[in-house]
Amino acid sequence: MTQTDGDRQPRVRSRTASRVAAVQALFQIEQGNESPERVINQFMRHRLGTSASEQCAYADGQVPDADARLFGIVVRGAMARQDRIDAFLHDILPASWPLARLDPVLRAIMHAAGGEMTGADPVPARVIINEYMDIAHGFLAGDEPRMLNGVLDALSRRINDPVAPVADTDGVETVAVDEEEVPAADAAPDTRPA
């Protein structure tokens, strides 16, 4: 999350800082039941800053060096496409762990990553997954980061290939085709080159 040049102080990558702020904002939107634009405006005015300001530090709730444009794109994208992202996550997560049961920070990370993955001009999935895994390790412990890695990988595959297999609630593998699930054995064979 930081870069160093010789003896200089560590410098936070602005895109990573933007994603950290987006996760925080999405958490605040959900937990405070606040409007996305209100939270975005609060962050823009009071929490996003530059490292040139001596008063700007993560410990104080600030997000130094954040790219404000990317922050807005991630938060707005996640909120605008939340229903689509949640539908993908519902298909990916086991029935015993519905989205509502997950830690709210974990949900915010999944929504932020999903917002970027479903954007008009997404960053490569492996970059998004790596960035949000770094963020997850800053907020979560135990098995949650490992579970997140698997979920984000499956999410990227589902977004890029809507016919990707999903686990059915009874354990039978199915394939989603045009919003309709059919048993995998009945699905059309994959004719793509290997």
C-alpha positions in Angstrom: 0.0 0.0 0.0 3.0 2.3 0.3 6.0 3.1 -1.9 9.4 4.3 -0.8 12.1 6.1 -2.6 15.4 5.6 -0.7 15.3 7.6 2.5 12.0 9.4 1.7 9.0 8.8 3.8 6.5 6.1 2.6 4.0 7.5 0.1 0.5 6.0 -0.2 -0.6 5.1 -3.7 -3.4 7.5 -4.6 -5.5 4.8 -6.3 -5.3 2.5 -3.3 -6.1 5.4 -1.0 -9.2 6.1 -3.2 -10.3 2.6 -2.8 -9.8 2.6 1.0 -11.9 5.8 1.1 -14.6 4.2 -1.1 -14.9 1.2 1.2 -15.2 3.5 4.2 -17.9 5.5 2.4 -19.8 2.5 1.3 -19.7 1.2 4.9 -21.0 4.6 6.1 -23.8 4.7 3.5 -25.0 1.3 4.6 -24.6 1.6 8.3 -25.9 5.2 8.5 -28.6 4.7 5.9 -27.3 7.9 4.3 -27.6 9.0 0.7 -24.5 8.3 -1.4 -24.1 11.9 -2.6 -24.2 13.2 0.9 -21.5 10.8 2.0 -19.4 11.5 -1.1 -19.6 15.2 -0.5 -18.6 14.7 3.2 -15.6 12.7 2.1 -14.6 15.3 -0.5 -14.9 18.2 1.9 -13.6 16.7 5.1 -11.7 13.4 4.7 -9.9 13.3 1.4 -6.6 15.2 1.5 -3.0 15.4 0.5 0.0 14.3 2.4 1.2 18.0 2.2 -1.2 18.7 5.0 0.3 17.9 8.3 -3.1 17.4 9.8 -4.1 14.7 7.3 -3.6 11.1 8.6 -5.5 7.8 8.5 -5.5 7.6 12.3 -7.6 10.8 12.3 -10.1 9.5 9.8 -8.5 11.2 6.9 -7.5 9.6 3.6 -4.3 11.4 2.4 -3.3 11.3 -1.2 -6.6 9.9 -2.5 -7.6 10.4 -6.1 -11.0 12.1 -5.6 -12.2 11.3 -9.1 -11.6 7.5 -8.7 -13.2 7.6 -5.2 -16.4 9.1 -6.7 -16.4 6.7 -9.6 -16.1 3.7 -7.3 -18.7 4.8 -4.8 -21.2 5.9 -7.4 -20.6 2.8 -9.5 -21.1 0.4 -6.6 -24.3 2.2 -5.6 -25.7 2.5 -9.1 -25.1 -1.2 -9.8 -25.7 -2.6 -6.3 -28.7 -4.7 -7.3 -26.7 -6.4 -10.1 -23.6 -6.9 -7.9 -25.8 -8.3 -5.1 -27.4 -10.7 -7.6 -24.0 -12.0 -8.6 -22.9 -12.3 -5.0 -26.1 -14.1 -4.1 -25.3 -16.7 -6.7 -21.7 -17.0 -5.6 -22.1 -17.1 -1.8 -23.2 -20.4 -0.2 -26.8 -20.5 1.0 -25.6 -20.7 4.6 -23.8 -17.4 4.2 -26.2 -14.9 2.6 -24.9 -11.4 1.9 -26.8 -9.9 4.8 -24.9 -12.3 7.2 -21.5 -11.1 6.2 -19.5 -8.5 8.1 -20.5 -5.0 6.9 -16.9 -4.1 6.1 -16.6 -7.3 4.0 -19.8 -6.3 2.1 -18.4 -2.8 1.5 -15.3 -4.3 0.0 -17.3 -6.7 -2.2 -19.5 -3.8 -3.4 -16.5 -1.5 -4.1 -14.8 -4.2 -6.1 -18.0 -5.2 -7.9 -18.6 -1.5 -8.7 -15.2 -1.4 -10.4 -15.6 -4.7 -12.1 -19.0 -3.8 -13.6 -17.9 -0.3 -14.7 -17.9 0.8 -18.4 -14.1 0.7 -18.6 -13.0 -1.7 -15.8 -9.4 -2.1 -14.6 -8.2 -5.7 -15.1 -9.8 -8.0 -12.6 -6.5 -9.3 -11.2 -5.6 -5.7 -10.3 -8.9 -5.0 -8.7 -8.7 -8.2 -6.7 -5.2 -7.5 -5.6 -6.0 -4.0 -4.5 -9.1 -5.0 -2.5 -7.2 -7.9 -0.9 -4.6 -5.5 0.3 -7.4 -3.3 1.8 -9.1 -6.4 3.3 -6.0 -7.3 5.2 -6.1 -3.8 6.7 -9.6 -4.3 8.0 -10.2 -8.0 8.4 -8.5 -11.0 10.1 -8.9 -14.7 10.1 -10.5 -16.5 7.2 -12.4 -13.5 5.8 -9.6 -12.3 3.4 -9.2 -15.8 2.0 -12.9 -16.1 1.5 -13.0 -12.6 -0.1 -10.3 -13.7 -2.6 -12.4 -16.6 -3.8 -15.6 -14.5 -3.9 -13.9 -11.7 -5.9 -12.4 -14.2 -8.3 -15.8 -15.9 -8.9 -17.4 -12.4 -9.2 -15.0 -11.4 -11.9 -15.6 -14.6 -13.8 -19.4 -14.2 -13.5 -19.2 -10.6 -14.7 -17.0 -11.5 -17.7 -19.0 -14.7 -18.5 -22.6 -14.6 -17.4 -23.0 -18.3 -18.3 -20.3 -19.3 -15.7 -21.4 -22.1 -13.4 -22.9 -21.2 -10.0 -23.6 -23.4 -7.0 -27.3 -24.2 -6.5 -28.8 -24.3 -3.0 -29.1 -28.1 -3.2 -25.5 -28.6 -4.2 -26.2 -29.4 -7.9 -24.1 -27.4 -10.2 -26.2 -25.2 -12.5 -25.5 -22.7 -15.3 -27.2 -19.3 -15.4 -28.5 -18.6 -18.9 -30.4 -15.3 -19.6 -31.5 -15.0 -15.9 -32.7 -18.7 -16.0 -30.8 -21.6 -14.4 -30.6 -24.9 -16.1 -28.8 -28.0 -14.9 -25.2 -28.0 -16.1 -25.7 -31.3 -18.0 -28.4 -29.6 -20.1 -26.4 -26.5 -20.9 -24.9 -25.9 -24.3 -21.4 -27.2 -24.6 -18.5 -24.7 -24.4 -17.3 -24.1 -28.0 -14.7 -21.5 -27.1 -11.1 -22.3 -28.1 -9.0 -23.6 -25.2 
